[in-house]
Structures are given as structure tokens and as C-alpha cells.
Amino acid sequence: MSIPERLCALRSVMAEKGIDVYMIPTADFHQSEYVGDHFKAREYITGFDGSAGTAVITEEEAGLWTDGRYFLQAAKQLAGTTIELRKMGEPEVPTISEYLEKTLPEGGTLGFDGRVISVSEGQEYEAIVAGKHGKIQYQEDLIDAVWEDRPELSKEPAFALGLEYTGETTASKLERIRKEMKKYGADAHVLTTLDDICWTLNIRGNDVEYFPLVLSYAVITPDSMELYIDESKLSEALKAELAKDGICFHPYNDIYEDIKKFGGETTLLMDDERLNYALYKNISESVTRINKQNPEILFKAVKNEAEVANIRKAQIKDSVAHVRFMKWLKENVGKIRITEMSASDKLDEFREQMGNFLSPSFDPISAYGEHGAIVHYSSSPETNVELKKGGFLLTDTGAGFYEGSTDITRTYALGEVSQVMKDHFTLVAVSNLSLANAKFRKGSSGLTLDYLARRPFWERNLDYNHGTGHGVGYLLNIHEGPIGFRWKYRVGESWEFEKGMVITDEPGIYIEGSHGIRLENELLVCEGEKNEYGQFMYFDAITLIPFDLDAINPEMMTAEEKKLLNDYHEKVYETLCPYLEEEEREWLKKYTRQVM
């Protein structure tokens, strides 16, 4: 069926159910950023395949809300579908809630699958519906009624991640979680977020696209951890190991009935931002609810010594792969046919050669020329173009190694590029280095430091329409709270920096119809000097790949900025040399030479 035909079929089901407005977010039952094929309902109904967006359908209208990363992509993919693009955050564009308040008729019914909506979202919609004296219908997935040949839930097996990678046993993690539960007087803690569950159990899987996670729910008590999972995913050996730590197994969907068994004697620790609405509605009103951020979020964000050591190894592996890719690209563009997609495949080929490579850690971006201006562009057979001299190639890609996940962006000049492009590239490089070299007091957050990255842009009346950085999980979600670099407050991304956290540094500039540039390194949060003024902190750039000197304009840079670039390149060369062949070392020497 075409998109208009799918919308027509959905509206027929809405009419049968008496639903006036139906919402389809980008989510599974666990608020995951990326989702497995079974959960791509929003993509099915709209044709837009970006990783973030919400569709809202009425009898007369259809709208897609997405953020600035996807404006250009969504505009192209929605063309001819009758679905209107709603650019989130833009002037005069209503929020979803504002749209619902205006559109939902008096006494009307709002519908959505409650399993893919968070509690906080559901409660916001409840208030809107109550103001219209209407009702919510959350018990059914209407997309399931119109999606022919919908993929089944994943059956991929889970696997254990060894102590040499995790640095902490499941028993130790459960002990820490239970201490937090005790602090709040909770005798049960419900988890639906897959990264929290997999981190606690030291397991990984392949149920979510790109992220090595396992579909599951959990309830932790003082004596056990009730795990709701398709047991066919677990080998007998893995089940036996988990059972040693008091893990009890139940069918995946049984949690929706089991949660009803908690009564007035139960105090339940839960996170409204990370619990789905349908499960929340099944909790008895008599249960005492403590709404706090899942303790696992901060625990897993602060990497232990073993994780940090492994992450450094993963970054060296990926940096070596990138250097080999950059050399190959520079030497072969214009001589052999290279496209966006084949270039991305070649980079993963170099990664696989480094060993312990599992898969890409997110949907890769390989964008040439004007495609680089689409912040989250994804090349496809329909858009895949050949790389030619005179343009930029932007690659925002990541790898999942057993030693950890990486998220790295580089922009490469293919042959000679224009002066404007060089100036823009230099601006982005200066921004990246300025933030990476911050020294700050303990207690600072990304809100404090984001200005260091944006100042070079704002001084020129320029900006970029995305955050400057995000936390990175260890073979979990590539975007991990509770930290981030943003100039505006965002829930779940404003925690203070602590030693052992890993965060990206990724400013960019995007010129529609011409080019895009982004440079992204991962930074490790470190403790510096402690004195009478307090504990000072700094970042260690653990991504070690040259910033393409073919695109640098030294005349734009101050002496201090040149020193930052030269110091970084000296570190790149010294660290990677032992892993390179002689010819590669000589090539790297050229691309890490001093800028005067």
C-alpha cells in the first residue's frame, strides 16, 4: 500500500473504534531510541525513516513532528504523502500538546498504544483530554490492524559480557541498586529500559537495531530480580549463571498482569520518564509510588576502571581504522568509483580488521556534498551518489567492539575545496577544540560548558540546530543520559560531570544545497587538581583521528587555537604510530604536521 492508502486504512479503523486523534511515536515498549523492525510503526504509516518523530493522525489531517536534525530529510520523504511536516521548535509551529488541545473535539477520544508512550507523556495527554471532557484509548495498537506482514518480535539470542569488559559483577550491581531502593524505602523497583536491565545483568543481545540489547522487563526486590523475557533467547548456561544471582524468569508479556499483584503494602521505585504508560496504568492505586530517576542511569554513566581501559582500546581501534580509511579515500577518490554507501562499507571493513567488532553502533551517516547539510542523512540506493573531487564527505559512524562503543564524525575534503568551505571547516575545528580543552569546577554540567563550543559560531551570527554532545553507553545505547552539552535545559541531560563519564563533542555547520561539516570526538571526564577552590575537572579527547588539514585555513586561527590543533595532532601521531605500517605512519605524519 502507498502511504495515502495506509492512512486511509488507519482512519477506517479509527472510525470503527471511535477515535478522533491517533498518535504514533518512534518507540518500542521500552522507550528505546532505535527500535527493532516490529516496532517501526511510525515509519510504516508515514514513510519517514529518521530515528525520531511522532505522527498524529485525525480524520482530516496528518502531521509528523520531528526535530532540526531531520527537517530536510523529512521534507523529502513526506512529499506526496499528504502528511504535513511540523518542525519542532520553529516559530509558530505548535507542539504536539498544543495541537491536541486545538484539534481534539469536545468529548473526543485520543488514541495511542500505551506501551509506546512514557508515563509523563501519557499524563500530559490525560490533562488535555480531561480539559475536553474526553477519554483516552490506550489498550490497542491500531497500526497492527493495518500493517500486513508485520515483522515478528526478535528471537535473537542473548549473550553474557565477561567481567574483563564489565569490570563489575551482577551481584555487585544489584547490591548498589538495592542500597538506593533502601534509601527511598522501596521494596520493589520496576525497570523497562533495556540498557538499564542489560547493564545490571551483564548481558547483551540483538533485539534492537544497532544497539546490542535484549527485549525484557524487570522487577528488583530485596531478594530477587524478576526478569520478563523470551527464555528461548537464553542458553541453559546463561540461565544458570543468572539464577546464581537470584534472577527468576517469566514470559515477556506477563509483567502486565504481574504488576497488578502489588498492593497497598508495596512501595515501588519507578521512573516516570522511562516507564511505559500501559504498565503504569496497571499498577494499583494503593501502591506507594516513588518517582525517581532509575539509579542504574548514573551507575552506568560513570565508567569503572576496566570499562575506561577498554573504551580507550576501542577508540584506538576505531581511530586506526579511520586513519586507514582517510588514506584510502584521499588516494582513490576520482580514480575508482566510490559512493556514499561504498565508502561507509569500506570504513566498516577497516573496523572489522581490528578484531572484536560486533556491528555498527548506530545508523551510519555517509553524506557527500549537499547531503552533508542534512544533519541525520541516511544514504539509500535512491540517493547514493558518487564521491567527486571538490566536495566534502561527512561520515558520522560508530562501531560496537567488545571493548566498547564508538561515535565518531569526520569531514574530509576531496581534492581542492572552496575558501568558504575551508573557513567553515576551520570554524568547526576551533569550536571542537575549544570545548575539548575546557577546565572547570566539579559540579559543572553541559549547560555550563556548551558556550565554549558555540561562541565561535555566535560571534559570527551562526549556529547549529542540535546539541553539542551526548553521553555514550558501553555496548548499550549510543546516546546515554544523564549528561549532554546543550545551551537549553533538557530533562535527563543536565547532570553534573563526574570522573569516568564519556561524552561526545560534535559541533557542525550546515549550508543547505551546498555542504555540511561536523567534527566529533569522544571526551573522557577526568579529575584534575583539587585545592582550596575545589575540585577541578578536565576532558581527555580519546578519539584520535586527524582533522583534515587540507580543509584548514590557518589565517582564521589565533596562535592559541593553532597550538590546540597542533597538540591534538601530536597526540594522534604518537598514540597511533605503534599500530600502523611504515607507509601509513609517513602518511599520518603529513596529516598531523604543525600548522603555523
Disulfide bonds with the S-S distance in Angstrom:
none
